[in-house]
Amino acid sequence: MTPIAKADQGPTPSRTPPTVLLRLEAALIAAAAIAAYVHCEGGAGLYFGLWLLPDLALLGYAAGPRVGAACYNTTHTMFLPFALTAWGLFTVTPLPTQLGLIWVSHVGIDRALGYGLKYADGFHHTHFTRT
């Protein structure tokens, strides 16, 4: 008799093609946002001074993982920064455009580094990880 082979669990999450493609896509979005920010003549002080601002949402984890995930996901989806950037472009107002581009670059770099949207059951359970 031969032993029953353990079912193939598949590749590790960091090596799966969808994860690699999502992270590459995020890096390209971040690069485009940074290039657009420079093109809009945004200053380095504003960029570096505000780049970590979306991470203040991590303070929501002090109220528990469900609240923390909701806060983090609110500031780490592309919807709000894209909307802010579009509003700035539509109204021809540089500051909202620049703020939106800083925010897009933050989210893009986070995703490129593998920091995904959070599930409510724990900080490390993200859309990039499998359970």
N, C-alpha and C positions, 0 to 999 in steps of 0.2 A: 504494500500500500504506500502511496505517496502522500505526504502531508498536504493538507489543503493550503493553497497559496493565499496569502493575505491579499485582500482586494487592493488594487492600485488606488492609492490616495491622490494621485495626480501630482503635478509639480507644486513646489512651494509657491505661496502667493506672490512673492517678489519676482518670480521667474515666469509667471503666466503671461502669455502674449497680450491679453486684454489689459493687464496691469501695466505692462511695459508701454503699451500704446497710450494709455491714459496719462501716464507720467510724462511721456514725450510730448503729448498734446499740451499738457499743462505747462511744460517748459517753454514751448513755442508761444503759448498765450502770454506767459510772463515776459518773454523777450519782446513780443510785439507791444505789450503795454509799456514797457520801459522805453522802447524806441519812440512810441507815440508821446510819452511824457517828455522826453528830450526834445522832440519835434515841437511840442507845445511850449517850449522854453520854460519848463518847470525847473525850479531850483533844487540843488542837492540837499540843502538844509530842510526844506519842506518834505522832500522824499524820505530822507533818513529819519527825520523827526516824527513822521507819522506812520512809517512802514509797519511797525509792530502794534499799532493801535487796534487792529482787529483781534489780536490775541488777548486783549483785556476781557474778552468774552469767556476766557478760561476761568475767570473768577466765579462764573455760574456754577462750577463744580463744587464750590463751597456749600451750595444748597442741595447737592446730591447729583448723581449721574444723569438723571432724566432732565433736570433743569440745565445742567452743564452742557449736555449734548444739544439741547434746544438752542441755548445761547451761542455755542460754538458754531453750530450749523447755520444759524441766522447770519453770522458774520463771515462765514467761509463758503457760501455758495456764490455763484457768479451773478445771480439775478440783481441784487442791490447795487453792486459796483458797476455793472453794465448799465443799469437804469440811471445811476448818478452821472456816469460818463455821457450817456446819450442826452440826458437833460442839459448838461453843460454844453455839449456840441449844438443842440437844438436852439438853445438860448444865446449861443455865442458868448458864454461866460467861462473864462479860463479856469477859475478856481474849482468849480464842481467837476470840470473835465479832468483837471489834474488830480483832485482827490480820488475820483473814480479810477483813474489809471494807476495810482499808487495802490489802491485797494485790489484791483485786478491783478497787479504784479505780485502782491502779497499772497493772494489765494493761489495763483499759478505756481509760485515758488514752493509754497507749502505742499501742494499736490505733487509737484515734480519730485519733492523729497520723500513722498509717500505718506504724508499726513492727510488722511481722508476725512470725509464726513463721518461723524460719530453716531453710533447706536446708543440707545439709552441704557444698555446693560453694562457698559464699561468704557473707559476712555480709549483703550487700545483696540476695541472692536470698531473697525471702520469699513467703508465701502471698498477698501483695498485688501482687506483681510477676509479669509474664509474661516468659518467655525465648523 
